[in-house]
Amino acid sequence: MNKLLFALSLAKKSGKLFVGFDAVKSAVIHGNAYIVLLAEDLSERTIKRVKCFCEDITDVHNTGLTQFEISQVAGRLTGVLAVTDENLAVLARNALQ
């Protein structure tokens, strides 16, 4: 299994994975998101909107995974994710490298 998908599955099981644009935006605005992750096949408009509300608040990274690949862990088709646990965010960030 991909290391990033493993990190995301741990976050999902612990209830620390926010899935979908609105949920992620809320987590970022409330200061709960340690990292925001984007699918590689996300539209440019959505990427721009996410980066806009994350600016100066949290890091935004491209996962290199498609929305379908992410859905295997997230439980639904989505391209925007946020991890709200600091240690799991570090694990996800390290998996991106």
N, CA, C and O atoms as CSV, one atom per row, in Angstrom:
chain,resi,resn,atom,element,x,y,z
A,1,MET,N,N,0.839,-1.183,0.000
A,1,MET,CA,C,0.000,0.000,0.000
A,1,MET,C,C,0.890,1.254,0.000
A,1,MET,O,O,1.935,1.285,0.650
A,2,ASN,N,N,0.473,2.250,-0.714
A,2,ASN,CA,C,1.150,3.534,-0.770
A,2,ASN,C,C,1.262,4.110,0.647
A,2,ASN,O,O,0.307,4.034,1.420
A,3,LYS,N,N,2.426,4.689,0.992
A,3,LYS,CA,C,2.633,5.233,2.336
A,3,LYS,C,C,1.654,6.357,2.660
A,3,LYS,O,O,1.197,6.482,3.796
A,4,LEU,N,N,1.335,7.170,1.662
A,4,LEU,CA,C,0.391,8.257,1.885
A,4,LEU,C,C,-1.009,7.705,2.149
A,4,LEU,O,O,-1.704,8.180,3.047
A,5,LEU,N,N,-1.419,6.715,1.380
A,5,LEU,CA,C,-2.733,6.104,1.603
A,5,LEU,C,C,-2.801,5.466,2.989
A,5,LEU,O,O,-3.847,5.493,3.637
A,6,PHE,N,N,-1.691,4.895,3.439
A,6,PHE,CA,C,-1.632,4.315,4.777
A,6,PHE,C,C,-1.830,5.403,5.839
A,6,PHE,O,O,-2.595,5.218,6.785
A,7,ALA,N,N,-1.140,6.534,5.677
A,7,ALA,CA,C,-1.275,7.647,6.611
A,7,ALA,C,C,-2.709,8.175,6.619
A,7,ALA,O,O,-3.260,8.483,7.676
A,8,LEU,N,N,-3.306,8.276,5.427
A,8,LEU,CA,C,-4.687,8.754,5.330
A,8,LEU,C,C,-5.661,7.776,5.976
A,8,LEU,O,O,-6.638,8.191,6.600
A,9,SER,N,N,-5.400,6.484,5.829
A,9,SER,CA,C,-6.288,5.491,6.434
A,9,SER,C,C,-6.202,5.552,7.964
A,9,SER,O,O,-7.210,5.376,8.648
A,10,LEU,N,N,-5.008,5.800,8.500
A,10,LEU,CA,C,-4.875,5.967,9.950
A,10,LEU,C,C,-5.647,7.194,10.427
A,10,LEU,O,O,-6.319,7.154,11.457
A,11,ALA,N,N,-5.541,8.294,9.659
A,11,ALA,CA,C,-6.272,9.515,10.009
A,11,ALA,C,C,-7.778,9.280,9.952
A,11,ALA,O,O,-8.517,9.762,10.811
A,12,LYS,N,N,-8.230,8.547,8.950
A,12,LYS,CA,C,-9.662,8.247,8.799
A,12,LYS,C,C,-10.159,7.419,9.981
A,12,LYS,O,O,-11.214,7.707,10.547
A,13,LYS,N,N,-9.393,6.384,10.354
A,13,LYS,CA,C,-9.804,5.513,11.452
A,13,LYS,C,C,-9.845,6.241,12.787
A,13,LYS,O,O,-10.646,5.908,13.660
A,14,SER,N,N,-8.971,7.245,12.942
A,14,SER,CA,C,-8.942,7.985,14.200
A,14,SER,C,C,-9.872,9.196,14.195
A,14,SER,O,O,-9.943,9.929,15.182
A,15,GLY,N,N,-10.586,9.409,13.084
A,15,GLY,CA,C,-11.527,10.525,13.002
A,15,GLY,C,C,-10.859,11.866,12.776
A,15,GLY,O,O,-11.452,12.909,13.052
A,16,LYS,N,N,-9.641,11.853,12.280
A,16,LYS,CA,C,-8.868,13.082,12.083
A,16,LYS,C,C,-8.697,13.439,10.613
A,16,LYS,O,O,-7.830,14.245,10.274
A,17,LEU,N,N,-9.505,12.857,9.737
A,17,LEU,CA,C,-9.446,13.142,8.308
A,17,LEU,C,C,-10.741,13.838,7.888
A,17,LEU,O,O,-11.830,13.277,8.009
A,18,PHE,N,N,-10.604,15.065,7.394
A,18,PHE,CA,C,-11.756,15.805,6.881
A,18,PHE,C,C,-11.756,15.650,5.368
A,18,PHE,O,O,-10.723,15.812,4.719
A,19,VAL,N,N,-12.914,15.338,4.813
A,19,VAL,CA,C,-13.037,14.999,3.401
A,19,VAL,C,C,-14.035,15.932,2.731
A,19,VAL,O,O,-15.144,16.127,3.229
A,20,GLY,N,N,-13.635,16.511,1.593
A,20,GLY,CA,C,-14.518,17.372,0.831
A,20,GLY,C,C,-14.198,18.835,1.043
A,20,GLY,O,O,-13.678,19.228,2.087
A,21,PHE,N,N,-14.515,19.635,0.040
A,21,PHE,CA,C,-14.161,21.053,0.031
A,21,PHE,C,C,-14.689,21.798,1.253
A,21,PHE,O,O,-13.921,22.467,1.945
A,22,ASP,N,N,-15.989,21.691,1.527
A,22,ASP,CA,C,-16.597,22.458,2.619
A,22,ASP,C,C,-16.063,22.040,3.986
A,22,ASP,O,O,-15.798,22.893,4.832
A,23,ALA,N,N,-15.905,20.740,4.208
A,23,ALA,CA,C,-15.387,20.253,5.495
A,23,ALA,C,C,-13.949,20.707,5.706
A,23,ALA,O,O,-13.572,21.095,6.812
A,24,VAL,N,N,-13.155,20.659,4.656
A,24,VAL,CA,C,-11.756,21.083,4.748
A,24,VAL,C,C,-11.673,22.581,4.986
A,24,VAL,O,O,-10.875,23.037,5.806
A,25,LYS,N,N,-12.487,23.346,4.280
A,25,LYS,CA,C,-12.490,24.798,4.464
A,25,LYS,C,C,-12.829,25.149,5.909
A,25,LYS,O,O,-12.188,26.015,6.505
A,26,SER,N,N,-13.819,24.492,6.466
A,26,SER,CA,C,-14.201,24.723,7.849
A,26,SER,C,C,-13.067,24.369,8.809
A,26,SER,O,O,-12.802,25.115,9.752
A,27,ALA,N,N,-12.403,23.248,8.581
A,27,ALA,CA,C,-11.282,22.833,9.438
A,27,ALA,C,C,-10.141,23.834,9.379
A,27,ALA,O,O,-9.522,24.129,10.401
A,28,VAL,N,N,-9.859,24.355,8.203
A,28,VAL,CA,C,-8.778,25.334,8.041
A,28,VAL,C,C,-9.148,26.642,8.732
A,28,VAL,O,O,-8.335,27.205,9.465
A,29,ILE,N,N,-10.347,27.121,8.509
A,29,ILE,CA,C,-10.775,28.397,9.094
A,29,ILE,C,C,-10.786,28.334,10.625
A,29,ILE,O,O,-10.474,29.319,11.294
A,30,HIS,N,N,-11.144,27.178,11.170
A,30,HIS,CA,C,-11.177,27.026,12.624
A,30,HIS,C,C,-9.803,26.678,13.208
A,30,HIS,O,O,-9.670,26.504,14.420
A,31,GLY,N,N,-8.793,26.577,12.360
A,31,GLY,CA,C,-7.430,26.321,12.819
A,31,GLY,C,C,-7.145,24.894,13.216
A,31,GLY,O,O,-6.204,24.639,13.967
A,32,ASN,N,N,-7.941,23.952,12.727
A,32,ASN,CA,C,-7.765,22.544,13.086
A,32,ASN,C,C,-6.903,21.760,12.106
A,32,ASN,O,O,-6.375,20.710,12.472
A,33,ALA,N,N,-6.744,22.229,10.887
A,33,ALA,CA,C,-6.045,21.471,9.844
A,33,ALA,C,C,-4.541,21.710,9.915
A,33,ALA,O,O,-4.087,22.854,9.904
A,34,TYR,N,N,-3.780,20.639,9.987
A,34,TYR,CA,C,-2.321,20.724,9.980
A,34,TYR,C,C,-1.761,20.601,8.571
A,34,TYR,O,O,-0.675,21.106,8.285
A,35,ILE,N,N,-2.497,19.932,7.690
A,35,ILE,CA,C,-2.072,19.796,6.299
A,35,ILE,C,C,-3.313,19.596,5.437
A,35,ILE,O,O,-4.263,18.926,5.843
A,36,VAL,N,N,-3.294,20.180,4.252
A,36,VAL,CA,C,-4.368,20.000,3.275
A,36,VAL,C,C,-3.759,19.303,2.075
A,36,VAL,O,O,-2.693,19.688,1.594
A,37,LEU,N,N,-4.438,18.282,1.598
A,37,LEU,CA,C,-3.955,17.473,0.484
A,37,LEU,C,C,-4.932,17.532,-0.680
A,37,LEU,O,O,-6.148,17.513,-0.492
A,38,LEU,N,N,-4.375,17.604,-1.892
A,38,LEU,CA,C,-5.187,17.715,-3.097
A,38,LEU,C,C,-4.903,16.565,-4.048
A,38,LEU,O,O,-3.765,16.108,-4.159
A,39,ALA,N,N,-5.937,16.099,-4.734
A,39,ALA,CA,C,-5.777,15.071,-5.763
A,39,ALA,C,C,-5.140,15.694,-6.994
A,39,ALA,O,O,-5.301,16.886,-7.257
A,40,GLU,N,N,-4.413,14.873,-7.747
A,40,GLU,CA,C,-3.729,15.395,-8.925
A,40,GLU,C,C,-4.690,15.734,-10.061
A,40,GLU,O,O,-4.340,16.529,-10.933
A,41,ASP,N,N,-5.882,15.159,-10.075
A,41,ASP,CA,C,-6.840,15.420,-11.144
A,41,ASP,C,C,-7.924,16.425,-10.741
A,41,ASP,O,O,-9.004,16.452,-11.333
A,42,LEU,N,N,-7.633,17.233,-9.749
A,42,LEU,CA,C,-8.552,18.273,-9.302
A,42,LEU,C,C,-8.528,19.428,-10.298
A,42,LEU,O,O,-7.496,19.693,-10.915
A,43,SER,N,N,-9.640,20.105,-10.458
A,43,SER,CA,C,-9.706,21.219,-11.408
A,43,SER,C,C,-8.845,22.386,-10.926
A,43,SER,O,O,-8.647,22.568,-9.725
A,44,GLU,N,N,-8.343,23.164,-11.865
A,44,GLU,CA,C,-7.505,24.320,-11.540
A,44,GLU,C,C,-8.267,25.336,-10.683
A,44,GLU,O,O,-7.692,25.960,-9.792
A,45,ARG,N,N,-9.544,25.494,-10.955
A,45,ARG,CA,C,-10.374,26.434,-10.191
A,45,ARG,C,C,-10.461,26.013,-8.728
A,45,ARG,O,O,-10.343,26.851,-7.833
A,46,THR,N,N,-10.664,24.735,-8.483
A,46,THR,CA,C,-10.752,24.245,-7.106
A,46,THR,C,C,-9.404,24.385,-6.403
A,46,THR,O,O,-9.352,24.776,-5.236
A,47,ILE,N,N,-8.329,24.073,-7.096
A,47,ILE,CA,C,-6.994,24.216,-6.514
A,47,ILE,C,C,-6.755,25.664,-6.100
A,47,ILE,O,O,-6.246,25.935,-5.012
A,48,LYS,N,N,-7.125,26.581,-6.972
A,48,LYS,CA,C,-6.947,28.003,-6.683
A,48,LYS,C,C,-7.771,28.427,-5.460
A,48,LYS,O,O,-7.285,29.175,-4.612
A,49,ARG,N,N,-9.008,27.950,-5.373
A,49,ARG,CA,C,-9.882,28.292,-4.246
A,49,ARG,C,C,-9.344,27.738,-2.932
A,49,ARG,O,O,-9.383,28.416,-1.905
A,50,VAL,N,N,-8.844,26.505,-2.965
A,50,VAL,CA,C,-8.294,25.895,-1.754
A,50,VAL,C,C,-7.051,26.651,-1.302
A,50,VAL,O,O,-6.907,26.965,-0.121
A,51,LYS,N,N,-6.158,26.941,-2.235
A,51,LYS,CA,C,-4.935,27.664,-1.880
A,51,LYS,C,C,-5.260,29.049,-1.339
A,51,LYS,O,O,-4.533,29.564,-0.489
A,52,CYS,N,N,-6.324,29.652,-1.811
A,52,CYS,CA,C,-6.734,30.971,-1.349
A,52,CYS,C,C,-7.145,30.939,0.122
A,52,CYS,O,O,-6.695,31.782,0.898
A,53,PHE,N,N,-7.991,29.985,0.525
A,53,PHE,CA,C,-8.421,29.975,1.925
A,53,PHE,C,C,-7.394,29.347,2.863
A,53,PHE,O,O,-7.513,29.477,4.081
A,54,CYS,N,N,-6.386,28.666,2.313
A,54,CYS,CA,C,-5.323,28.088,3.141
A,54,CYS,C,C,-4.121,29.022,3.298
A,54,CYS,O,O,-3.243,28.776,4.124
A,55,GLU,N,N,-4.088,30.072,2.518
A,55,GLU,CA,C,-2.942,30.977,2.497
A,55,GLU,C,C,-2.610,31.485,3.896
A,55,GLU,O,O,-3.480,31.989,4.606
A,56,ASP,N,N,-1.355,31.348,4.280
A,56,ASP,CA,C,-0.829,31.787,5.579
A,56,ASP,C,C,-1.432,31.043,6.769
A,56,ASP,O,O,-1.208,31.443,7.911
A,57,ILE,N,N,-2.187,29.981,6.533
A,57,ILE,CA,C,-2.789,29.227,7.640
A,57,ILE,C,C,-2.190,27.829,7.727
A,57,ILE,O,O,-1.735,27.412,8.792
A,58,THR,N,N,-2.188,27.103,6.612
A,58,THR,CA,C,-1.667,25.736,6.609
A,58,THR,C,C,-1.071,25.398,5.253
A,58,THR,O,O,-1.311,26.089,4.263
A,59,ASP,N,N,-0.290,24.326,5.223
A,59,ASP,CA,C,0.354,23.871,3.990
A,59,ASP,C,C,-0.645,23.142,3.097
A,59,ASP,O,O,-1.537,22.441,3.574
A,60,VAL,N,N,-0.471,23.325,1.794
A,60,VAL,CA,C,-1.282,22.619,0.802
A,60,VAL,C,C,-0.322,21.828,-0.079
A,60,VAL,O,O,0.651,22.377,-0.597
A,61,HIS,N,N,-0.600,20.527,-0.249
A,61,HIS,CA,C,0.270,19.664,-1.044
A,61,HIS,C,C,-0.542,18.853,-2.040
A,61,HIS,O,O,-1.669,18.445,-1.761
A,62,ASN,N,N,0.048,18.628,-3.203
A,62,ASN,CA,C,-0.528,17.728,-4.193
A,62,ASN,C,C,-0.100,16.314,-3.827
A,62,ASN,O,O,1.080,16.065,-3.580
A,63,THR,N,N,-1.044,15.398,-3.792
A,63,THR,CA,C,-0.748,14.028,-3.371
A,63,THR,C,C,-0.127,13.178,-4.471
A,63,THR,O,O,0.576,12.208,-4.189
A,64,GLY,N,N,-0.384,13.538,-5.716
A,64,GLY,CA,C,0.045,12.674,-6.803
A,64,GLY,C,C,-0.903,11.501,-7.017
A,64,GLY,O,O,-0.637,10.619,-7.834
A,65,LEU,N,N,-2.010,11.496,-6.280
A,65,LEU,CA,C,-3.025,10.446,-6.387
A,65,LEU,C,C,-4.268,11.013,-7.056
A,65,LEU,O,O,-4.550,12.206,-6.949
A,66,THR,N,N,-5.000,10.162,-7.738
A,66,THR,CA,C,-6.248,10.587,-8.354
A,66,THR,C,C,-7.366,10.574,-7.309
A,66,THR,O,O,-7.222,10.003,-6.228
A,67,GLN,N,N,-8.476,11.213,-7.658
A,67,GLN,CA,C,-9.630,11.212,-6.766
A,67,GLN,C,C,-10.123,9.788,-6.514
A,67,GLN,O,O,-10.559,9.464,-5.410
A,68,PHE,N,N,-10.053,8.954,-7.523
A,68,PHE,CA,C,-10.488,7.567,-7.360
A,68,PHE,C,C,-9.594,6.824,-6.371
A,68,PHE,O,O,-10.091,6.080,-5.526
A,69,GLU,N,N,-8.286,7.020,-6.471
A,69,GLU,CA,C,-7.356,6.361,-5.543
A,69,GLU,C,C,-7.598,6.829,-4.107
A,69,GLU,O,O,-7.567,6.026,-3.174
A,70,ILE,N,N,-7.836,8.110,-3.937
A,70,ILE,CA,C,-8.112,8.653,-2.605
A,70,ILE,C,C,-9.433,8.115,-2.067
A,70,ILE,O,O,-9.570,7.892,-0.864
A,71,SER,N,N,-10.403,7.905,-2.952
A,71,SER,CA,C,-11.716,7.417,-2.518
A,71,SER,C,C,-11.641,6.023,-1.897
A,71,SER,O,O,-12.522,5.644,-1.125
A,72,GLN,N,N,-10.610,5.265,-2.220
A,72,GLN,CA,C,-10.451,3.933,-1.641
A,72,GLN,C,C,-10.237,4.016,-0.131
A,72,GLN,O,O,-10.572,3.082,0.598
A,73,VAL,N,N,-9.684,5.127,0.336
A,73,VAL,CA,C,-9.465,5.347,1.768
A,73,VAL,C,C,-10.541,6.260,2.343
A,73,VAL,O,O,-11.072,5.996,3.421
A,74,ALA,N,N,-10.862,7.332,1.627
A,74,ALA,CA,C,-11.781,8.355,2.139
A,74,ALA,C,C,-13.227,7.872,2.194
A,74,ALA,O,O,-14.023,8.391,2.977
A,75,GLY,N,N,-13.565,6.901,1.383
A,75,GLY,CA,C,-14.928,6.378,1.391
A,75,GLY,C,C,-15.855,7.032,0.386
A,75,GLY,O,O,-16.982,6.578,0.190
A,76,ARG,N,N,-15.385,8.102,-0.256
A,76,ARG,CA,C,-16.175,8.744,-1.309
A,76,ARG,C,C,-15.231,9.475,-2.246
A,76,ARG,O,O,-14.087,9.761,-1.894
A,77,LEU,N,N,-15.713,9.769,-3.429
A,77,LEU,CA,C,-14.910,10.457,-4.433
A,77,LEU,C,C,-14.669,11.893,-3.997
A,77,LEU,O,O,-15.612,12.671,-3.856
A,78,THR,N,N,-13.419,12.239,-3.788
A,78,THR,CA,C,-13.072,13.587,-3.339
A,78,THR,C,C,-11.646,13.911,-3.750
A,78,THR,O,O,-10.831,13.023,-3.997
A,79,GLY,N,N,-11.371,15.192,-3.816
A,79,GLY,CA,C,-10.027,15.613,-4.188
A,79,GLY,C,C,-9.404,16.549,-3.177
A,79,GLY,O,O,-8.274,17.000,-3.361
A,80,VAL,N,N,-10.140,16.851,-2.094
A,80,VAL,CA,C,-9.648,17.781,-1.075
A,80,VAL,C,C,-9.752,17.099,0.289
A,80,VAL,O,O,-10.825,16.651,0.694
A,81,LEU,N,N,-8.611,17.030,0.993
A,81,LEU,CA,C,-8.549,16.373,2.293
A,81,LEU,C,C,-7.789,17.238,3.281
A,81,LEU,O,O,-6.921,18.017,2.888
A,82,ALA,N,N,-8.108,17.108,4.555
A,82,ALA,CA,C,-7.345,17.780,5.606
A,82,ALA,C,C,-7.115,16.795,6.745
A,82,ALA,O,O,-8.010,16.040,7.125
A,83,VAL,N,N,-5.904,16.817,7.278
A,83,VAL,CA,C,-5.564,16.000,8.438
A,83,VAL,C,C,-5.512,16.927,9.642
A,83,VAL,O,O,-4.820,17.944,9.617
A,84,THR,N,N,-6.249,16.575,10.704
A,84,THR,CA,C,-6.369,17.458,11.864
A,84,THR,C,C,-5.608,16.951,13.082
A,84,THR,O,O,-5.857,17.406,14.198
A,85,ASP,N,N,-4.703,16.032,12.885
A,85,ASP,CA,C,-3.828,15.560,13.953
A,85,ASP,C,C,-2.391,15.869,13.549
A,85,ASP,O,O,-1.972,15.544,12.438
A,86,GLU,N,N,-1.641,16.492,14.447
A,86,GLU,CA,C,-0.290,16.931,14.106
A,86,GLU,C,C,0.634,15.776,13.725
A,86,GLU,O,O,1.377,15.883,12.748
A,87,ASN,N,N,0.603,14.678,14.473
A,87,ASN,CA,C,1.484,13.539,14.188
A,87,ASN,C,C,1.112,12.846,12.883
A,87,ASN,O,O,1.990,12.444,12.120
A,88,LEU,N,N,-0.171,12.707,12.630
A,88,LEU,CA,C,-0.607,12.094,11.376
A,88,LEU,C,C,-0.300,13.005,10.191
A,88,LEU,O,O,-0.023,12.526,9.092
A,89,ALA,N,N,-0.348,14.306,10.411
A,89,ALA,CA,C,0.018,15.255,9.348
A,89,ALA,C,C,1.498,15.136,9.016
A,89,ALA,O,O,1.879,15.204,7.847
A,90,VAL,N,N,2.330,14.959,10.028
A,90,VAL,CA,C,3.766,14.753,9.796
A,90,VAL,C,C,3.990,13.455,9.025
A,90,VAL,O,O,4.809,13.411,8.106
A,91,LEU,N,N,3.271,12.409,9.393
A,91,LEU,CA,C,3.371,11.125,8.691
A,91,LEU,C,C,2.971,11.281,7.226
A,91,LEU,O,O,3.639,10.747,6.341
A,92,ALA,N,N,1.892,12.006,6.967
A,92,ALA,CA,C,1.439,12.236,5.598
A,92,ALA,C,C,2.454,13.085,4.826
A,92,ALA,O,O,2.748,12.798,3.666
A,93,ARG,N,N,2.983,14.115,5.459
A,93,ARG,CA,C,3.976,14.997,4.814
A,93,ARG,C,C,5.238,14.201,4.464
A,93,ARG,O,O,5.805,14.386,3.387
A,94,ASN,N,N,5.673,13.335,5.348
A,94,ASN,CA,C,6.844,12.511,5.087
A,94,ASN,C,C,6.591,11.507,3.964
A,94,ASN,O,O,7.505,11.168,3.212
A,95,ALA,N,N,5.374,11.043,3.852
A,95,ALA,CA,C,5.019,10.095,2.784
A,95,ALA,C,C,5.027,10.766,1.418
A,95,ALA,O,O,5.165,10.086,0.401
A,96,LEU,N,N,4.883,12.077,1.377
A,96,LEU,CA,C,4.898,12.819,0.114
A,96,LEU,C,C,6.313,12.953,-0.453
A,96,LEU,O,O,6.484,13.169,-1.653
A,97,GLN,N,N,7.302,12.829,0.386
A,97,GLN,CA,C,8.697,13.045,-0.046
A,97,GLN,C,C,9.283,11.834,-0.712
A,97,GLN,O,O,10.442,11.859,-1.128
